[in-house]
Amino acid sequence: MDPDRDLVEAAGRGSPEAFEELVRRYQGAIVNLARAMTASDADADDLAQETFVRVWRSVGKFRGESTFKTWIYGIALNVIRTYRGRRARLLQIFRSPTIESHTGTDPLERASSDDGIETSMAMRDLIDRALATLPAELREAVVLRDVQGLEYLEIAAALDVPIGTVESRIFRARKRLRPLLEPLRNK
């Protein structure tokens, strides 16, 4: 049973109040998903907004073949994939120096500071960089599981792949991330 069913049906009939409640329920999770997939707070907010615009436009067509949660994650992933594809094409055209070459600081060096906020930011930066090394299909699966806390069946439905594929992707992603995140285990 979908816990959002009544709200989805009301939103599908045009209820702005029902839709606002759905946004309240899922906004944090969708922003966090976009943040983990793009490593950008500003982009995450924009991508979450675009996700909810698309949901509003098509909520009346939601057939209930999956839960609303799975459906909205699928929409969010499509929005993020489109953004990343567009961004990658632009970066190929306008190559620019990376931020690291300007700052000259490594996140691990910053993590050695006694400042708790700076350490937290450095850890977040290290995690973002590690996630960025993964191919998109591995990153999506591991972020949905380990950051968003979705169940394997929900991930399979959101990604439209068999559960065995989800399990394999998460295993391979964690295996690749383990050595990259080793410095965090020593903190």
N, C-alpha and C positions, 0 to 999 in steps of 0.2 A: 504494500500500500504506500502510495506517495504522500508524504505528510504535507506537501504543498498543493495537492490536487484542487482543493476548494479555491485557494487564492489564484491558481493558474486559470481555472475556469472563469472566475470573476474577471480577472485581467483580460482574458480572451474575449469577454463580452464588453470590454471597454472600461472597466473600473480602474480609475487612476489610484484609488486608495489600495486596492489589492496589489496593483503593480508596485506601488511604493513600498509595501510590506515585503514583497519579493526582493526588491532592491536592498532593503535594510538587511534581510536575511543573508544575502549573497555578496554584497558589495565588498566586504573585507576579504572574503575568500578569493574573489575574482581579481581584486587589486593585488593580493599577495601572489597569486598565480602569475599574473602579468609581470610583477616585479621579479619573481624568480626566473622567468623566461627571458627577460630583457635586461635585467640589472639596472633599471632606471626607474626612479620614483615618478618622474614627470610622465614618462611613457606609460607606466603602469596605470596611472590615473586616466590618461587619455584612452588607453585600450579598454579599460573597464567601462568607461563611458560609452565607447563604441559598441561594446558587447551588449550593454543594456538597451542601446538604441535598436540594435538588431533584434534583441529579444522582444521589445515592445512591438516592433513591426510584424513579428511573426508568431507571437504568443497565441493568437487566435487559431493558428494552423497546427499548434502542438497537439499531436495525436495520442500522447500518453503511452507510447510503446516502450518508453523508458521512464525513469523518474525525471522530474523537472531538474533536479540537481545534475544528473548525468547530461541532460540536454543542454543546460546552460554552460557546463564545462566544455562540451563539444563546440558550442558557438564561440566561447572565449578562445579556445585553441585555434579555431579557424581565423579569428580576428588577429591573434598573435602571429600565426604563420604568415598571413598576408602582410602584416606590418614588417616582419623580419625579412621576407622576400623583397619587399619594396626597399627597405633600408639597405640590404646587401647590394642591390643594384645601384643605389645611390652612392654607396661607399666605393664601389668599383669605379665609378665615374669621378668622384671627388675624394681621392685618397688624401688623408690628412694624418699628421703625426699622432701617435697615441698619447693619451693623458700621461702615462707613466714616463714617457720621454721628457715631458715638461716638468713633472714634479720631481723626478729622480728618486722617489721613495718607493720602497717595496712594502707591501702590506705586512709582511712578517717583521720588518724593521719597525714599523709603526706599532705593531702589536706588543713590542717589548716595553713600550711606554707604561708608566704607572697610571696614566689617565684611563679610567674605566670606560668612558665614552669613546675615546680614541681606540682603545683595544676592541671594543664592541664593533665599531665601524670597520676596523681592520679585519676582524674575523668575518664580518658580513662581506667585505670586499673579496677576501680569499675564497669564500664559498661561492660568490657570484662568478669569480674567475674560473674556479674549478668547474662549475656547471656550464660555463660558456665553452669549455673544451669538448663537451660531449656533442655528438651528433644530435640533431633535433629530436629524433624519435626516442633516443635514450633519455634525453633531458626531460621531455614531456612526461614520460612514464615515471621517472624517479621523482620529479617535482610533484606530480599528482599524488604519489604514494607518500613520500617522506616529508614533503612540505605541506601539502593540502590534506593529507590523511584519508584519501579516498580508498575504498576497498578495491581489491583486484577486479571484481566484476564491474564495478562502476568505471574503473579506468578502461577496461576492455570496451565497454559501451561508449564511453566518451571518445575513445580513439578509433572505434569501429574496427577492432582487431580481436583475434581469439585470446582467451585468457592466458594460454601458453606463451603467446607472443609478449604479453604484458610481463609475465614472470621472467622471461628471458631478458627482456630489455632492462628491467629493474636490476636483475642480477649483474648484467654486463655493465650497467651504469655505476652501480655501487663498487664493482671491482675496479673500474677506472678511477673513480673518485677517491677511493681509499688512500692511495699514496699521495694524492694531491692535498688531502685534508689531514694528513698525518701530523703536521705542525699544530693543529688545533687540539689533538689528543694530549699533547705535551704541555698544555697551558694549565 
